[in-house]
């Protein structure tokens, strides 16, 4: 079975259960990047999980090995990060609503 190339953007509390599941799915998913703008979060996350980490979100999204991006950032940034992913031709999985208001979410 071919593995799905994945990047995870956002390493806050929501990343913990998702990362545990991704470890369990390692025969199906290859997590190429776990990214956050916060170097502190990247460092703490790297102590717990085996995935390569970065603070360069754009580089993680643009990696040709990445087919899909799991967006786990705060809700107010879901749309912005998703738009970067769409522009790079990636599939997007958003943990929560795409945007905080219906008006902005229907762009």
Beta strands, then each sheet from edge to edge (+ up, - down):
strand 1: 4-9
strand 2: 29-35
strand 3: 53-54
strand 4: 68-71
strand 5: 91-94
sheet 1: 3+ 2+ 1+ 4+ 5+
end
